[in-house]
Amino acid sequence: MSPPTLPGADDNAARLAPGVWKVVSVAAIGSFMAQLDATVVNVSLASLATDLHVSLAAIQWVTSGYLLALALMLPLNGWLVDRIGAKALYLWCFAAFTFSSALCGLAWSAQTLIVFRILQGMSGGLLAPMAQMMIARSAGKHFAQVASIATLPILLGPLLGPVIAGAILELASWRWLFLVNLPVGVLAFALATAFLPNDRQETRPRSLDLIGLALLSPGLVLFLYGSDHLGTRIGAAALAVSVILFALFYRTAQAKGDAALIDLRLLKTKVFSASIATMFMANGIAFAGQMLIPIYLVRACGLSPSQTGWLLAPLGLGMMCTYPFMGRLTKYFGIRKLAACGALLALAGTLPFLFLAQHGLIITVMAASLFVRGVGLSAIGIPSTTSAYASVARRDLPMATTAMNIVQRLGGPTLTTLCATFLGWRLAATAGTASTSGAFIAAFALLSALHALLFLATLRLPWQIPHTKPQSPAEGPL
């Protein structure tokens, strides 16, 4: 039986439009800058605390404030695109991000640096989803092929962040962690002005759902904060309040339909709901593994943080080696088969940690397992995102992008908190070397079970991209 192929794979319409790669270049710069700035400060917190004469707990808000502000703005993405257009919004985001980077570099105290980082996060929070949406608009049914290339610079952000930060701190002041964004931002603004198509004619101004915004944005911020501080009373309270806000938002959004901040009728389509469920699981599992494996290497194996960082390199290498081929593989195997095989590979790369937790660290086994896990995880994101975008009408792309990014952002802390809480419970239940080993065996068993659920989620994805163009939920049923 020949593998399913995507529609239009062999005809003239399958050729990419000549301006696609110009749009991709601009979008990739925006995503790269947002990802880089989310990680670049992490290795400099100790230096910042010393230079600004504050504690590590206080300076931590330079990172936390950025991430929480990023989540705060995310629900506004769809409404802003509909209101002023993608190009105008992207230019405003670049300008605000570059200006706030300059303010961060000129900060005169920890308090002002935190405030300026929050401003930077508010503009940076829209860069990544905007980049994803613009690629989907310009690439159309070739999204998988284009995204497989465009994603590489985004993957480099978290990897290069610590390296760039270390080099800057060794050669210059911490202020250059932020001032280095100025020439890049100016260049990106110029390229965006020249390369991005004018989409003013596609705008459809609609009133802002203030009630939905007042429920969803604080809900996201409280959820992320509560997940990160679950061991404290205030963290548990924040998590509980966030769940209440999400429930209230769901109820009001259902009543408002397409007038809501996010049209929940998109979730009623089988393909879109299956796609974002897969994204939620995949993102959550990726973050949960990035939490569990380093803790295992440091606490159970006695390795230093620097040794742990080097040993985790095969995971990123596996992802980077396969991402460029995701477009071709999606075209050849189809959506469901590729994503399901990726889920099985990711599970196969996780199961050996049960053996390692019981019998001790074997570096070759761990490196091979991490590489396979990276290959598997990389084979899920692009197919599931492709199927999600193909299942909605072009006019609903901004709203679909907002929904997808919110779900992905919730997946990480949800499953990470689940695994961290379970590991903490197992470690607290008993004491001693043997019990530590048993606790990690149980935690990796839970992670493996989540991988199995991810595989089941991929089986709900379509075999291939639908041939017919879907209607907007506002226009009728799909």
N, C-alpha and C positions, 0 to 999 in steps of 0.2 A: 504493500500500500504506500503510495507516494505521500510525502508530508504535505500538509496544507500550506498553501501560499496565500499571501495577502493580496487583496484585490488591486489590480493595476500594476502588479510587480513587473510585468513584461511589456507593457505598452508605452507609447510615447508620453502619456500623462504621468508615467512613473518618474520622469526626470524632475529633479529639483529645480525650482525657480532660481534664476541667477542671483537674486538679492538675498537669498536665505542665509548664506554664510556671513553676510554683513550684519544681519540682525543677530545671528548667533554670537558673533565676536563681541558685540556690545553687551548682550545679555550675559555672556560668560564672565565679562569683567565685573559686572555688578554683583553676580552671585559669588564670585571669587573674593571680592572685597568684603562682602558681608560675612562670609565664612571665615576669612582670615582674621577679621577684627573680633570675631567671637572667641578665637583661640589665642591670639597673639599676646594678650595681656596675662594669660594664666601663668606663664613662667616668670613674669616680672612682678608678681604680687609682693614678694619679699622685698625687692628693691623699692617698689613704690611705698610700702609701709615704712621703710627706713627713711627715705628721702622726705616723705610728707609727715613723718612723726606721728603715725597712728598704728593701731594694732592690726594684725592680719584679719581679724574678724570684721573690722570696720572697712578695710580696703577691699575685702572680698566683694563688696557691693559695686566695685568698678566692673566686675564680671557679671554679678547677679543682676544689677540694675540694667545693664545692656540687654541681657537675655529676656528679662521680664518686660522691658519696654518694647522689645521686638515682638513678643507675644501680644502685647496690648494693642498694637496697630494692625495686626494681621487680619482681624475681621473686617476692617475698613477697605481692604484691597478691592473687592468686587465692586462696591459702591463707588469708590473713587474712579476706577477705570470707566464705569458706565457714565460717570458725571463729567469728567474732563478728558478722557481718552488715555490710552496706554502710553503714548509717546510723551504727552505733557506730564503725566504723573511720574514717569521714569526720569525725566529731566529734573523735575522738582526734587525727587528723592536723591539723585546724584548731587545736586547743588546743596541740599540740606546735609547730606552725609559728609561731603567735603568740608563745608563750613563748620559743622560740629566737630570734625576731626581737628581742624585748626584750633578751635576753642579748647579741646582736650589737651593739645600740645602746649597751650598757653595757660593752663589751669594753675592757680596759685595756692591751692589747698586740696586736701582730700575731698572735702565737701563739694567744691566747685568741679573737680574732676568727675565725681559721681554724677552730678547734675548734667554735665556735658556728655557723659557716656550714655545717660538715659536719652538725651536728645539724639545722639548718634544711633542708638538702638531703634528709636522710633522711625527714623528714615531707613535704616538698614533692614528693618523688619519687612519692608515692602519690596526691597530689591530682589530677593531670591524668588518669591512667588511671581513677581512681575516678569522676571527673566524666563521662568518656566512657561508662563502664559504666552509671551511673545514668540517663543520658539514653537509652541503648539499652533499658534495662529499662522506663522509663516511657513512651517513645515507641513502642516496638514496631516495627510495619511502617512507621510514619511517621518513622523515624529520619532519613531524608534531609531531610524538610521541617523538622524541629526542629533538626537539627544545623547546617543552613545558616544559621540565625539564631544559635544558641548559639556558633558558632565565631567570630563577629565580635569579641566581647570578647577571645578568646584571641589573635586576630591582632593586636589593639591592644597587647598586652603588649610584644612586642619593639620595636614602633614607638614607644611612649610611654616605654619604659624610659630611653633616653638623654635624652629631653626632660625627664622628671621629675627624673632625677638631676642634670642640668645646673642646673635651677632651684633644687633643694635646696642644691647646693654653692655657688651664688651667694648665697643668702639665709641659709643656716644651716650648722650643723656636719654632717659626714658621718654622724654618728650618726642623723640623721633619715632617712637612706636606709632604715634598718631600723625605727626607732620609728614611722614612718608606718604600718606594718603593724598596729599595735596596735588603733586604732579600727576599721579595716576587718575585722580578724580577729574582734574581739568581735561586730561586727554580723553577720558571716557565720556565726559559731557560733550566734547567736540564731536567725537565719533557718533554718539547717540543723535546729536542734532543733524548730522549728515546722513546717517545710514537708516535710521528708523523711519518706517513709512508713516505718513500722516493719517491718523485714524479718527479725526474729528467727526467725519460723517457717520461713524459707527456708534457714536455716543447715544445713550438713551437716558437723559437725566430723570432721576426718580428721587422721591423724598427719602431722607435718611431715617431708617428705623431706629430711633433714639432709644426706645425701650429695649430692643434687641441688643443694641450696642452696650447699653448700661448693664445688661445681664451677661453677655458673652465675653466681652473684653476683661472685666474684673474676674469672671469665672476662670478664664485661661490663666491669668496672672496668679490667682490664688491656688489653682491646681498645681502649677509648676512650682510655686513657692512651697506649698504643703508637701508635695512629693519629695522635695529636697530637704525638708525639715520634719519628716514624719515622726522622728523620735522625740520631738518636743510637743508641748501642749498647744502652742500657737500654730505649729505645723499641722497637727491633726485637726484643729479647729478650722484652719484655712482650707484644708482638703474637704471637710464636711460642708462648709459654706459653698465651695466651688461646685460640688455635686448638686446642691439645691439650686444654684444659679443656672446650671446647665439644664436641669429639669424644667425650670421656669422658662428659659429661652426656648426649649423644644416645644413647650405648650403654646407660647405666643407665636412662634414662627409657623407652626402648623396652621394656626388660625389666620395668619396674614398672607400666606401663599407667596406669590412672587413679590409682594411688597415687603417681605421680611428681609433682614440683613443677609440671610442665606436662605434660598428657596429650598426647603427640605423635600420638596417633591422630586428633586434630583435623586434623592436616596431611594425613591420607590422604583427606579429603573434597575433591573436585575444586574446589568453589566456594571453600572457605576457603583452600586452598593457592594458588589463582589470585589471590585477593584480597590475601593478605599478600605474595605475590611482587610484585604491582603496587604495594603500599604501600612495600615495600623499595626498588624502583626509583625511584618518584616522590619519596620523601623524600631518597634519595641524590642524585638529579639536582638537586633544589632546592638542597641544601647545596653540591654541587659547583659549581653556577652562581654561588651567592653567594660562593664563594671565588675562582673564576676571573675573573669580570667586574671586581671591584674591583682585583685585581692587574693586570689588563690596563689599566685606566684610570689607575692610579698609575704603573706601570712603563713601559708602552709609550706612553701618551698624556701623561705628565708632569703629571697633575692632582693636586691636594692631596687629603688624606683628606676634608676638609669638602666640597669640590666633588664628590667621588665619592659621598658620602652623599646629596647632593641629586639627583644624576643617577640614582641607583638607585630613587628614589621611585616612578616609573611601575610598577615591578614590584609593589610592595605595593598601589598604587592599582588595578591590574588585578585583583588577587585580591579586594580589598575591594568592588569594583564588582560582582563576579559571585557571590560567596559567598551573598548573600541569596536568589538565584534558583535555587540548586542543587537545592533541594527540588522546586520546580515543574518544572525541567528534567529531573530524574531521573524524576519521575512521567510526563512526556510522552514522553521519548525512551527511557527504560529505562537499565539499568546499563551494558551494553557499549557501546552507541552513544555515550552521553555521554562515558564515560571515553576511548574511542578517539578521539573528536573532540578532546577536551582534550589528549590526547597529541600529536596532529598539530598542534594550535595551538601547543603548547609547543615542538615541533620547529621550526615555522615562525618562532617568535620567537627561536630560537637560531641558525638558519642565517645570518642577516644578520651575525653577529659574525665569520664567516669573511671576508666582504667588508670589514668595518670593520678587521679585523686586517691586511688586505693593503693597503687604500687609505687608511687614516687615519680618525680619529673624525669622524662626522657626527652631531651631537647629536639632530637630529630622527629620523634613522633608528634610533638606539639607543633613544630614548625610546619610539618606536612598537613596536620589537621587544620591549623589556622589558614593555610593557603587554600585548602579545599573549601573551608567555610567562607572565605572571602570570595572565591569563585561562585559559590552557590548564592550568596546574598546579592551579588552583583547581577545575577540572572533573573531577579524578581522585580526590582524597581522599575526598569524601563518598560517591560511588557505590561505590568499592571497599570502604570501611568498612561501608556499608549491606549490601552483598552478603555480607561476612564475618559480620556479626551475624545476618543472616537464615539463614545456613547452619548455625547451631548451636542446640541446645536452650537454653531459658532458664536451666536449672541450670548450664550450661557457660559462661555469659556471663563470670563472673569469670576463669576460666582462659583463655578466648578473648581477653579484654581484655589479660591479661598477655602472652600470646604475640604479639599484634598490636603492643603497645607496645615489646616487646623487638626485634622485627624492624624496626620503624620506626627505633628508636634506633641499630640497627646499620647501617642503610642510609646514613645521613648520613656517618659517618666512613669507611665502606668505599669509597664512590664518590668522596668528597672526597680521600681518601688516594691512590686510583688516579689521579685527574686531577692532583693536586699532584705526585706522584712523576713522572708522565709529563712534565708541564711542566718540572719541575726537570731532568730528563734531557735534554730538548730544549734548554733554555737553557744547560746546561753543555756540550753537544756542540759548540757554536760560539759565537762572540762577534761583537758588532757590531750595528748598528741593524737591518740586513736580517735577520740570524739571529734577533733578538728577535721581529720580525714573524712569521717563519716558525715559531718556537716556539709563539706564540699561535694561529696558524692551525691547527697540528697539535693543540693542546689543545682548541680549539673544535670541530675535526673529531671528536675523541674524544667530547666531550660530546654532539655531534649523533648519533653512533653509539649512545650510551647512550639518547638519546631515542627512536631507532628501536627499540631493544630494549624500551623501555617501551611503545611502541605495540603491539608483538607480545604483550606481557604482558596488555594490556587486552583483547585479542581472546579470551583464555581466560575472561574474566568472563562471567557469565550475562546473557542478554538482559534479564531482569527478576527480581524477587525471587520465589523459589519459593513456590508456592501451599500446599504441605504443610509442616507444622511438622516439623523434623528431630528425630530421636531423639538422645539423648546417646550418645557412643561407648561408655559403660559399659552402655547398654541394648541395644546392637546396632548393626548397620550402618545408615548413613543411606540 
